[in-house]
Amino acid sequence: MPSFSALLIHTCDIQAKTLNTSGYEQVAAWANVAAGVSCRHDYDGSVSISDTELRENKDDDVFFFNADASVSEGNRIVHDGKTYDVIKVRKLYDSAVLHHLEVVGRFVTTS
């Protein structure tokens, strides 16, 4: 049985937002906090929007990372020339320790 790390067949960059002063304004910019991070990119198979009392998007992408990856909600993932906002970071444990991270990302259209 292959190790979890062997299943991480992609790489990505993780970015964080910084605020810089330009004149009298704070301007947001994105900068890499980690580059070439091992991951696995997958797609949520249940593409739909449920519009009852709670609107829930199901068309987000899923990224898997080793437990020590430096990724947080509010970061961005850049993979294969596309950018994704980090919506949720789930910590998944085995019977004793943190095993890996499952990250939900939403595609961002950049112009």
C-alpha positions in Angstrom: 0.0 0.0 0.0 1.5 3.4 -1.0 2.1 6.1 1.6 -0.2 9.1 1.6 2.6 11.3 0.3 3.0 9.1 -2.8 -0.7 10.0 -3.6 0.1 13.7 -3.8 0.9 13.8 -7.5 0.6 17.6 -8.0 2.3 20.7 -6.8 0.9 24.1 -6.1 1.9 27.5 -4.6 0.1 28.8 -1.5 -0.4 32.6 -1.3 -1.4 35.0 1.5 -2.8 38.5 1.2 -0.7 41.4 2.3 -1.9 45.0 2.6 0.4 47.7 1.2 -0.1 51.5 1.5 -0.5 53.3 -1.7 -1.0 57.0 -1.1 -3.8 57.1 1.4 -5.2 53.6 0.6 -4.5 50.1 1.7 -4.0 47.9 -1.4 -4.3 44.2 -1.2 -1.6 42.0 -2.9 -1.0 38.3 -3.0 2.4 36.8 -2.3 3.7 33.2 -2.1 4.2 31.9 1.4 5.1 28.4 0.1 6.0 27.2 -3.4 6.1 23.8 -5.0 3.9 22.3 -2.2 2.9 18.6 -2.8 -0.8 18.2 -3.1 -3.5 16.3 -4.9 -6.2 18.3 -6.8 -9.6 16.7 -7.1 -13.2 17.8 -8.0 -16.3 17.5 -5.8 -18.5 15.0 -7.7 -21.7 16.5 -6.5 -22.1 19.7 -8.6 -25.3 21.4 -7.5 -26.7 24.4 -5.7 -29.3 23.7 -3.1 -31.5 26.7 -2.6 -33.7 26.1 0.4 -33.2 28.2 3.5 -29.5 27.7 3.2 -27.6 28.2 -0.1 -24.8 25.7 -0.4 -22.3 25.5 -3.3 -21.2 22.0 -4.2 -19.0 22.9 -7.2 -15.8 23.6 -5.2 -12.5 21.8 -5.8 -10.8 19.7 -3.2 -7.0 19.7 -2.5 -5.2 17.2 -0.3 -2.0 18.1 1.6 0.4 16.5 4.1 -0.4 17.3 7.7 2.5 19.8 7.9 1.4 21.9 4.9 1.1 25.6 5.7 -2.3 26.4 4.3 -5.1 28.4 6.1 -8.6 29.7 5.3 -8.2 33.0 3.5 -5.1 31.9 1.6 -5.1 31.1 -2.1 -3.9 28.1 -4.0 -2.3 28.4 -7.4 -2.3 25.2 -9.3 -1.9 24.5 -13.0 -2.2 28.2 -13.9 -5.5 28.6 -12.0 -6.2 30.3 -8.7 -8.5 29.0 -5.9 -9.6 30.8 -2.7 -9.2 28.6 0.3 -12.7 28.2 1.8 -12.2 25.5 4.4 -9.4 23.5 5.8 -10.3 20.2 7.4 -7.8 18.4 9.6 -8.2 14.6 9.3 -6.8 12.3 11.9 -5.9 8.7 12.0 -6.2 6.8 15.3 -3.5 8.8 17.0 -2.3 11.9 15.1 -3.1 14.4 12.4 -2.9 12.4 9.1 -3.5 15.0 6.4 -5.4 18.2 5.4 -8.4 18.3 3.1 -8.8 21.8 1.7 -11.9 23.2 -0.1 -11.0 25.7 -2.8 -13.2 27.9 -5.0 -11.9 28.9 -8.5 -11.2 32.6 -8.8 -11.5 34.4 -12.1 -8.5 36.8 -12.2 -8.2 39.6 -14.7 
